[in-house]
Amino acid sequence: MTDQADLAYLKSIAESGQRAPLLGGRFFLWWGGLASIALIAHWAILSQVIAVNQAWIGALWAGYGLVGGVGASFLARSLRNKPGLGAPSTRSERAVWMAMTATVFAYAIGIVVANSMNLFDVSLIILFDTIPLVAFGGYGIAFYVTTALGGPNWMGHLAPVAWVSSGVGVCWVGTPHLYLFAAAVTAVLAVLPGIILMRNEPPAETDNA
């Protein structure tokens, strides 16, 4: 899409008093859907619903990251002709979610390293259960900031849902039930918003020859 066409689209949005639709819906749906499936599989392995060694949990999440990253790269290409890529709300959305993802990733890697080194001869394996709870806290921050910087108002209502979920989930830390809880919350905080955002996306512009 040309810069002139993008500016014309943003001008029409501003003149109508609307907020520019966000363009991250496909990423919400993709990552949220994958995470929900991985969380359910994690629960199934811990509960022996799937009778495999728990060592496969590491491979499960490695596969999640690999498949998710490859898929996301293809999804990013599909946005090339979408109007509104230069909108402040879209840029803010992209920045805040990248920051949230980096935070959760750093936390998860820190837990892996700490368990591998075992410097103080103390098992920290239970800290893995806190990763989705930290992620939900990050979701809340991202929803709040995105709304404040021009995102849809309904997204702001998801922030307290995310924060409450982060706290309530502590009740199930150390049990397989945490992962079913986390799967359900992820569906609400990622899959559902992804569907709504995609339905509200503007149609792609065709390139002019």
N, C-alpha and C positions, 0 to 999 in steps of 0.2 A: 504494500500500500504506500502511496506517495505521501510526503510530508504535508503537501497542500490539502490532500483529501482528508488526512488525519486532523489537520487544523480546522477544516470546514466542519467535520463531524463534532469536534469539541466545541466549536462556536455554536452549533445548533443545540447542543446539550445545555450549554450555559444560558442561551437565550430562552430556552423553555423552562429554566429553573430546575431541571432534573439533575441527578447525580449520574456521572458516567458509569455505565455498567462495568463491573469488574470482569476480568478475563481469566481468572484463575480456577474457574469451576472444574475444568477437565483434570487439573492437578489434584484438587480436593477429591474428586471422584476416584481417580486412579490410585493415589497413595492411600486414601481412606479405605477403598475397597480391598487393596492388597493387605493393608495392616489388619483389617477386620478378619480376613481369612487367616493370616499368620497368627493372630492372637487366639483364634478358635483352635487352630492346629496346636499351638503351644499348650492350651488347656487340655486338649485331647491326649497329648503325649504325657503330660504330668499326671493326668487321671487314668492313664493306661487304657483309655478308649481306643487309642491307636497303640498297639503293643510293640513299641520300638524303644530302643535305648534312649535315655534322656540326653545323651550326647548329641543326638540329632537336632536338638533345639538350636544349637549354634549354627548348624548348616541351614536350618529353616530361616533364620534371620539374615544370614549371609545371602541366601537366595532372594529374600525379600528386597534387600538393598540393591542387588545386582539387577534383578528383573525390573524393579521400580525405577532405577536410574536409566536403564536403556529405554524403557517405555516413556519416561518423562522427556527424554531428548527428542523423541519423535513427536510428542505432543507439543513441545515448544515450537517445532517447525510449522505446526498447523495453525499457529497464531499469526503468521507473517502478514496475512491480508486482512486481519481483523482491525476495524477502526477503534480508536481509543487507546492504542498501545502507549501513546505519549501522555495520557491523562495523568494528572498528579495522583489521583486515587489508585490507578493501576500501578504506577511506579512505587507508591507507598506500600501497596499490598505485596508486591514482589520483594521489596526490601525487608519488610517486617517478618515475612514468612521465611525468607532465607536466613535471617538472624535467629529466628526461633529454631529452625532445623539445625543450624550450626551448634546452638547451645545444647540441644538434646543429643546430638551426635557426639559432642565433646564429653558430655556427661557419661554416655554409654561406653565410649572408648576408655574413659578413666576407670570405670568399674571393671572392664575387661583386664586392663593393665594391672589394677590393684589386686585382682584375684589371681592373676598369673604370677605376680612377684611375691605375694603373700609375705610381706616384709616383717610383720609382727606375729606371724603364725596364728592369725585369726581369720576364720572364714567370713568372707564378705559376700557370699553367694546370694544372700537375701536382698542385696542392693539391686540386683537385676529387676526385682519386682517393683522397684520405685521408678524405673524408667518411664513407663506409660503415665505415671502420676506427674512426673516432672513435665512430660509432654503436654498433659492437659493444662497444667499451669501456664505453659508457653502458649497454648492455644488461646487461653483467656486473654493474655496480654496482646497477642496478635489480633484477635477479634476487636478488642477495645481500641487499639491504635488505628486499625484499618477504618473503623467506623468514624473515629474522630477526625481522620484525614480525608474524609469524603466517601467512604464506603457506604453500603446500604445500612439503613437504620436497624433492620432486623438482625443484622450480624452482631450488633452491640449487645443484644439480649442473650447471645450465646456465651458471652464472656463470663457472666456469673455461673452459668451452667458448667462451664469448663472448670472454674475455680472450685465450685462445690464438689464436682466429680473428683478433682485432685485430692481433696481432703477426705471425702467419704471412702475412696478407694483404699486408704491406709488400713481400713478395717479388715481387708482381705489379704494384706501383704503376708506372704508365707503360705498361702493356700492356692490351689489351682483355680478357685473361683474368681480370683482377681482378674484372670485373663478373659473369662467370659464377660465380666463386668466391663473391662477395658474394651472389648470388641463391641459391646452395645453402645458405650459412650462414643467410640470412634465413629460408629455409624451415624450417630446423631450430630457429632461435631464436624465430620468431614464428608461422609457420603451424602447426607441430606443437603447440606449447603452446596455441595458440588452440583447436585441436580438442579437446585434453584438457580444458581449462578449461570449454568449452561443454558437454561431455558430463557434467561434474560439477556444473554449475549446478543449483540448486534450481528447481523449477517456479514459474512466476509465480503470484501470488495474484490471484484475481478480486475486483474491487471489490464491496463489498456495497451494495446499493441502500438 
